[in-house]
Amino acid sequence: MALVQEGTTRSATAETMEPCTLYALKRSVFVQYIEKSPKLCLKLLETTMERLRKANEQIYDLTFLGVRSRIMKTIIRLSEQHGIPTKDGLLIDVKLTHQQLANMVGTVRESVTKVLQELLDEGSIEIDKKKITLKNAEAVRREIR
């Protein structure tokens, strides 16, 4: 957003889960590319609209869903993005602490611990070395609705 709207500062931060390489882009160079490429402009609009949709969904979830549903919805989303099919279900190939999951859903770590334990007891998930296996995604989806 700071690249598009001159005079503004970054409005978000990011945290990596593993080592990575970062690149910086000066606004002047960005504007040159935008002026020369209508396709790039359209792609940026599409990306912006998708981010707006996700933000609206997150606002809805925080307003109308309880902590358990938000956690289950996040587990479903992570399984769609990072899931590896195994004989036991979809292994979310990302190590997550309870605090990281709490930050994603807008709650406290203790609530995440409680809900994860409930899901373990129900047989909906397994956890091994901070990786969650979603055993029955459809059953979890039905409960969220």
Disulfide bonds with the S-S distance in Angstrom:
none
